[in-house]
């Protein structure tokens, strides 16, 4: 049974599906006005892994992730560059899609743009207004937060507690009835894009966008709503309130991933540790897989650490998977043999880890523990080597960890040099276990290393 931590209930609980065998998943997508950063990458990979694993377990998944293509930041960027908002949004949407593809993130089954759903948003706002849960000011239409029972349940806070802590996150309008009331519709301002509505020209608020698209595509009571934990309040709290205001059933399960630190500190431009996905990917050809491995090695609800040393170590680890795939391709034992008990144990441990709140750190540990066992099997010419290798690569694929084409050459010299260098560093640190693992990987690449007084020398026989 698959269980996930549910932010609303505050506990790990079974994933109870609206329709048996089918999972409806909505994950908040990007606002497209600038380069996506590593935090965006972590969130996207988290829900990519969740989708992939659910599919690996035999479930049919409908994955929806929106594109916010109208927003204050897009308007500001367009104005500063003398361009139109659609031009800015289209440019940065293309950048986002490109880096997600390079990261190996599967495209969502549907990726609606907010501007394509304005009519549905107007109808949603009208329903909230007719229910007496919204009111109009000169600045727009606001949801009356105090009229929604359980408004703060997602963040476990009362209205008074939220008022005291919200600060700059609430919209300023002297005509609002309550500081927490938030905009469903923003009245048009000169020079800004707008759409017609019963309340005059304007544009939708951010929260009504996701509520309209998720319910409009996936229907009431869809299974999972995901996003970064920075979205719990106000974004997800307000989405949920909009649905409750008209008596609609919103997400059955709320999943939130944590943020990340770069070089030990929360990522921020002011601290000089802000990193875009594109910069990270361009630094090394294997950084896409290495970054995914770092995501997997940290539980999705824990703060993740990124630095150059961790990326280098992760690159070495994914290259061990490549080496195993090459050994499997070259294995002369092609005769079918009975399934080994070790393979059944691998899969049992892997499923147990992943079924309990997407336990990727434990699952990855299982994968690499069996990389070692598979190599031992190959070394002893046992059929178990190939069986374990296939199971390892299948489990890695379930997490989106691809291996290089095993039919390719044994690798470039730069890659070999990096492995030799890392092995030497491990030897100097007296980390003999790591040094032995790296020697095994080099051997699988067809590389012989000789330790000499002047340092290690390598060659291919």
N, C-alpha and C positions, 0 to 999 in steps of 0.2 A: 504494500500500500504506500502510495506517495503522499508525504506530508510536507507542508511548508509553514513557515512562520507567517501568521496573519497579523498585520499591524492593528487591525480593528479589535480583534479579540485579545491580542497580546500573548498569544501562545502558538506553539507548533501544533497544527491540527491537520487531519486528513484532508486532502484535496477532494472535496465533494463536488462532482460535476453536474452541471445542469442537464446535460444529455450524456448518457453512458458512452464512453469511448471517444468523446469529442471534447476538445478544450478550446475555449474562446479566450484569447489573451490580448489585452490592450496595454501597450507600453508607451509612455509619453515620449515623443520624438523631439527633434531640435527646433529652435527658433533660428532661421537661416539668415544670418547677417555677418558672420565672421568665421574664421577657421575653427573647426571643432577641436576641443582640447582633450587631454587624457581622461578627464572625468567623464566626458561624453562617451569616450571609447569604453571605459569600464562598464558604464550602464548598458550600452548597446550589446557588449559581449555577454553580460549577465543574462539578458533575456534571450539572446541567441542560444546560449548554453541551455537555458531552461526549455526553450522550444525544441532544440535538437534532442535533448534527453527524453522529453515527453514523447517525441516521435519514435525514438529508439525503443521506448517501452511499448510501442504499438498503438499509441493514441493518435487520433487525427487532430491536428492543431490548426486553428485559424488565428494567425498573428497579425495584428493591426498596430501600426505606429504612425502617428500623424506627422505632418510638416506644418509648423506655424510660420506662415508666409505673410502675415500682417501683424505688426507689433510696434511699439514705440521705438525699439532699437533699430528696426528695419527702416522706419520713417526717418529717424535721425541720421542713419547712414546714407540714405538716399538724398536727403537734403544737403548733407555736407559734401557729397560728391556730384551734386547737380544731375542726379539720375532719377528714374522712376522707381517706386517700390517694387513693382514686378521684376524689373531688371536686376535689382540688388538681390531679391529673394531667389531668382532663377540661378544667378551666378553661384551663390553660396549653397544652394540645394545641390547643385552639380558637384561642388567640392565635397560636401558631406557624403553624397552617395559614393564618390570615388574612394574616399578613405575608408568607408565602411566595407567596400568591396575588397580593398587591399588588406583589411583586417580579417577577411574571411567571414564577415557577418552576413548571414543570409538575408536577402531583401524580404521585408514583411510581405505577407500575402496581399495586403492592401495598405497603401500609404497615402491617405487622403490629405489634401491641402486645405487649410482653414478657409481660404477664400472660395473654395468650391462648395462650402456648406453654409454660407451665410443665410440662405433662405430657411434652412432647417433651424438655424440658431434663432432667427426672428420668431419662428413658430414656437420654439421652446420658451423663449422669453415671454411671448404672449400668454402661454399656458400658465407660467408662473405668476404673471400679473393678474390673470383672471382668477387665480386661486387666492388672491389677496396677499400674496407673499412678496410683492415687489411694489415699488413706488417710483415716481418720476421727479427729477429735479432739472434745473437748467443744464446740468452737466451730463445727464443721462438717466438710465434706469438702474435702480439698485435692488438687490435682494435684501429683504428684511430678515437678517440673521436670527433675531430673537423669536421669529415665528416658526423656526425649524427645530423640532425636538431632536436632541442628540447632536447638535451642531458640532460640538467639540469632541465627540467620542473618539475620532481617529487619533487625536493627539492627547487624549485622556485629560482634558482641561475644561473647566467651566467657562462660561462667557466672561465672567469677571476676571478670571485668570488670563484669558486670552487678551482681553482689553488692556490689562496691565503690562503684558509682555510683547504685544504686537509691534508697538513703536512705529518705525518707518515703513513697515510692511503693509500698513493700511492706507487706503487712498484718502487724500485730503479733499474734503468738500464740506463747507460750512452748513450746507443744506441737508446733509445726511442725518437720519434719525439716530444712528448709532455709529460710532467710529469703526466697528467691525463690518458694517454693511458694505458690500462690494458691488462693483459695476457689472451689470449684465450687458449693458449697451452704453457706448460712449458717444455723446453728441459730437457732431462734426466740428472740426476746427479748420480755419482757413489754411489751404494748401495741403491738407491731409486727405488721403483716400476715404471715400464714404460710400455707403449703400442706403437705399431708401428703407424706411420702416414706419410703423404706426406712430413712433415717437419722434419722427423727424430723421433727417439724414444723419448717419453716424457709422460706427463700426462696432463689432462685438467685443466684449471683454474676453480676456484670455481663458478664464475658467469655463465659460459656456461653450467655447470651441471644443475642448476635449470631451465635455459631457455630451454634446450633440453628436460628435463623430463616433464615440465609443458606443453609445446606445443606438445610434442610427445604423451602424454597421453590424454590431454584434448582438443587439437586442437586450431587453431587460434581463437582469440577473446573470450577466455574462460572468465567466468563471474567475478570471484573474485580471487585476489592474496593477501594473508595475510602474516603477520609476525610481529616481534617486530619492534618498531620504530627506533631501533638502526640499522636496515637493510636498511632503506630508502636510505642512501648513505654510502658506494658505491654499496652494493650488488644489491638492486632492481633497482637502477638507471642504473647499468651496464647490468643487465638482459634485461631491456627494450631496452637499446641501441643496444644490439645484435639482437633483433628481428627487430627493426626499420632499422638496417643496411641492411637487406635483404628484406625490404618491407613487413614484416609480421605484422599482428595485434596481439598485446599482450593483457594483461588483460584489461577488460572493467572497472574494479573497483578495487581500491587499498585500503586495510584495514590494519591499523597498530595499535597494542596495545602498551601501555606505559610500562615502567619498574616498579620496586618496590623498596621500602626502607625496611630495617629491623632495628627495634628499632630506627626509625627516620632518618636513614642515608642510602645512597646508598650502596647496598651490595657489599662488597669487602673483599678478603682474608686478605689484609693488615690491615683492620680495625677490624678484629676479629668477624665480623657479617655475614660471608659467611655461608649459610645454604644449605645443600643438601636436595633434596626431601625425600630421604630415611631416613635421620636423623629426619626430621620433622614428617614423618609418623610413625616412631618407638616410638616417644615420647608419643603418645596417640592413642588408637584404633579408635577414632572418628576424628582424625586430617585431614583425607582425605576429609571428608564432610565439616569439619569446614573451611579448606583452600578454598574449592570451594565456600563456602558461602562468605568468605572474597573477593574472586575475583568478585563475583556477586554484592557485596555491593559497589564496586568502579567501576565507569564507565571505560570501557576498554581503553579509551584515556587519563585517568587520572593516575598519579602515585599512586601506591597502597602501603599501609602501612601494615607490618606484625610484630607482637610481641606476646609474650606469653599471655598477657591479652586479646588481640583481639581474639586469637585462643580459649581461654577459653570461652569467651562470645559467640563465634560462635558455639562452641560445645553445649552450653546450648540451643541455638536457634534451632539447628537441632534436638535436643532431644525433643523439643516441637512438631516438625513434627511427630516424632515417637509416642509420646503420643497421638496425634490426630488420627494417623492411628489405634492405639489400641482401642481408643474409637469408631471409626467407625466399627471395627471388632466386638466389643461387643454390638453394637447398636441393641436393640430388634426390632426396627421399620424397618422391611424388605419389607414392602409393597411399591410398586411404587407410587410416588406422583408427581404432576405436577412440572415442573422446576420452581424454585423460581426466582423472579426478581433480588434478591441479587446475585445469581449465574451468571446471564447474565451481571450484573454490574461488578462483579469480572473479568470475562473474557474480557469484554470490556476494562477495565482499564489495565489489564495485556497485552493485545494485543497492545493497544495504546502505552504503555511504550516501549515494545520490538520492535514494528514496527518503532519507531523513533530512529534510530541509536543505536539499541541494548541497550535500556535503562534499564539495569539490576537492578540498585539501586532502581528505581521506581517500577519495577516489583516485586522485593523482598519485598518491603514495602507493596505492595498490597497483596502478599501471607501471610505475617505474620499479617497484619491487619485482614485478614479473618480467620486466625487460631483462633484468639480471638473471632470473631463472631461465628465461628463454635462451639467452646467450650460453648459459651453462649447458643447456640441452643440446644446442648446436655443437658446442665444443666436444661433447661426448658422443656425437653422432646419434643422439636419441631422437626418435620421432616426436617426443614431447616438445622439443625446441620449436618446431614448426607450428604445432598446435597452440602453444602458448603465444608465439609471435602473432598468429592470426587473431587470437582473442585480445591481445594487447592493442593491436592496431584497430580492431573494431571498437574497443572501449575508448581509445583516443579519438577516433572519428566521431563517436557519440558526443564528445565534448568540443568538437570542431577543431581538434588538433590534427592538422594534415601532415602527411609525410611527403618528402620529395619523391618524385617518380623513381621507383626502384630500377627502372631500365636505364636511367641516366648514368653518366660516368661516376667514378668514385668520389668526385668532389674536387674543387679547385684547391690550389696550393695555399691560398690565403686561409681557407677554412681549416686545412690541416695544420698550418702554422699556429692558428689560434688554439687548437686542441693541444698541440705540443707545448705551447707556452703555458696553458692552464695546468697541464699535467706537471710541468716543472715547478710551477708555483705551489702546487699541492705537495710535491715532494719536499720542497724547501720548508713548508709549514708542517712537515711530518704528518700530513693527512694522507696516509697510505691507502685508505679505502677509496678516496676520490681518485688518487693517482692510478690505482689498479683499474677502476671503472673507465678512466680516460684511455688507458692503454688498450683495454678491450675494445673500446669504440674505434681507436685508431687501427687496431688489428682487423676489425670488421670492414674498415675502409680499404684494406689491403696495404696498410702502411706499417713498416717496421721501424721502431724507435730504438736507437742505441744510446745508452747513457755513457758519455765520455767525460774525462776531466775538464774539458773545455765547454761542456754543456751537451744537451741532447742533440743527436743527429738523426734525421729520418730519411727513409727512401722507400720506394715501391720496388719489390723484387721483380 
